[in-house]
Every structure is written in structure tokens, then in C-alpha cells.
Amino acid sequence: MEPQSQNLKTAPFLTLGRFHISEDYGFLLPNPLMPLLNCQFLTGYREWRLAHLVLSFITMGYVWQDGETQPKEILPRNLALPFVEVSKNLGLPPILVHSDLVLANWATRNPGGPLEIRNLDTIFSFPGGESLRGFILVTVLVEKAAVPGIKALVQAVNAILQPSPDSLLQALQRLRVSIQDITGALGQMHDYVNPDVFYSVIRIFLSGWKDNPALPVGLVYEGVSEEPLSYSGGSAAQSTILHAFDEFLGVRHSKESADFLHRMRDYMPPSHRAFVEEIRGAPSLRTHVLSSGNGQLLTAYNQCVESLAALRTYHLALVTKYLTTAASKAKARRTSHLPRPPQALEERGTGGSAVVSFLKSVRDKTLEALLHPSG
């Protein structure tokens, strides 16, 4: 019996606190509202990007959880303050952008496997099931298909500076193939994304609060600004790819289209935006090709322009299917298992543009960049 009494002496007194049990609330968690998220433990660029991804998905889900007829008009301070802090650190706006939805939102199921849809997954998601997964991951594959084209831009700019006609010709040929591969990757949308689900379910969660009648004055970020702030929703125009290709090839868009595209650059990571500006400031490819008198270079340049116009024509057809046709079908449906589709952006893209007329304009202006041999 002696050992037992010794054990009793050394055993700590029984207290509720040791078990996270409250004296006042018992097993209830007292004041369960989370404290303000603290950004001080974020280390390095990758963690800040991941934080922006997390906060942007929570924000979009919160604002649009009840659909476009009852959007939240105030973002609570415990979300608004850390989101704005992370955004300022990264030089990004406090809203979901392309660099969140796509660029930072993918993972491989088998790290040693190929970069294909079946071996990819999203990190965060909204309602939309397999169609949302397909929409994001097909866009990831589009970005991946652009990699040889991005490298070709660097090779070409350096080839003009050297100058090296052979290296420039090779770069232009690589750029053309990359643009064609982008078009091929984009075609997988048909296989993985249901137009009705995209139009009626997914689109609202990509929508912003600028040029959007559902939130005409914007969104109040509590603790940040008493006045509502306006930001555009996620848009393919926020991808750096075509901005860089346009600048390199010397494509000049109409004032209205150019204004929208330049505004979308504010939604890119600053380093990506700086890359576009670097390409813009490089020696003119068009001038170099024309002054060289090199027929092979001129042909290769024109093939790049034609491929870029074809990509934009294909994108236009996709938007027609997933927006215009889907809108008509949604109107015709009397009953459906799908929610009532958002009406506010019926003829506009999630970035707020009049999307069909915009895409026609940028496609037509691309074709205008074709060079004609002098003499």
C-alpha cells in the first residue's frame, strides 16, 4: 500500500484547465471567434503567395455564398486586415486573381508523373466539382504550354542584340510551336468543363466588385477603408503570357482594349508585370525583321502572328460556348438542378469586360500586325 500513497502524493491535482475545459463554459470553447490572423510568421515569397491564395478563396466564398442577389457588402476586419496586408506585401490587389486561381493552385498527385490532368489536383476549390477542377487545371496546362514560348522571347531579344539571325529564326519557330500548343491545351476545356456548370455555378465565385451591377459601389474592407473599394474579378487577361507575346510581336490594340489590358497588368505579380515591361522596352522585332531584308525571318514572324490570331479565334469560340450559348440555354430552362445563373454579368467576363466584342477586337488587331515585304 505504501507505493500507492507515494503515487497519490506525486500526482498533480485534477483541474479542468489541464484538459482545456472552461470553468464557466465547460466543454464549450469560450468566445470561439478567431483572433486576427497574424502575418508575422510568414517567411519567404512562396508562403506569402500561399497566404494570398487562401485568403482570396475565403473572401470570394464569403462575398458570393448567397449568390449575386445577396452579396456581402462588408468584408469582416478579421479577414480584410490580413488580406490587405498580404496583398500589399506582394503588390497584388486584395481579391482573387489569376495568379491565385491558377498559378499557385495546383499540385501533382505523383510528383514523378507527367504534368497531365489525371496527375494534377487543385489545392483550393469552390462549388463546381469536376468542372471547376477541369477549368483550373486546363488553364495550368495552358500556362505550362507557354513555357517554351517564354524562353523563346528571351532567346529572340538576345539574338536581336547580338545580332544572330539564325538564333532569332529558331526562337520565332519555337514561339510559333508554343502558341499552337497553347491552343491545343486550351481545347481540353471541352473535355473537362461543363458549360452549364461553368455559367451557372462557377462564374459567380470568380466575379469581382468593379463594373459589376451586383456590387455597384464595391466592397467595404472593414478596418481598412470606410469607403467601398472596387476590384475586377479573375480574368484570363491577367495571365502574363499574351501580354508578353503582344509586346514582343508589336501587336497594337484599340484604345479601349489596351486600357483594359493595361489595367489587368495591375492584377499580375509585379515581377511578371516587370517582365512584360522589359519585353516592351527591348529593340523592336518588327523593325529588325523589316530592316534585315531576311525573307525567312519575315515568314517566321508572320507565322507567329497568324498562330496568335488563331489562338484568339479559338478562345473567342470557347467564350461563345461557355458564356453566350450557356446564357441562352439557362434562360430557356424552366426547371433545373443548377442554381439560377448570375444575371449581372450576363454579357460580360468575370473581369468585367464586354468579353465577345473585346476578344474580336484583340483578334482583329493581332492580324493587323502582319508584315508585308517591301518592294
Secondary structure, DSSP 8 states (H G I E B T S, - for coil): -HHHHHHHHHS----SGGGT-BTTTBTS-SS-S------TT--HHHHHHHHHHHHHHHHHHHHHTT-TTS--SEE-HHHHHHHHHHHHHHT--SS--HIIIIITS-EESSTTS-SSGGGEE-SS--S-HHHHHHHHHHHHHHHHHTHHHHHHHHHHHHHHHTT-HHHHHHHHHHHHHHHHHHHHHHTTHHHH--HHHIIIIIGGGG--SSS-TTSTT-BEETTT-SS-B------GGG-HHHHHHHHHHT----HHHHHHHHHHGGGS-HHHHHHHHHHHHS--HHHHHHHHT-HHHHHHHHHHHHHHHHHHHHHHHHHIIIIIIHHHHHHH-SS-SS----STTTTS-TTSS-HHHHHHHHHHHHHTT------
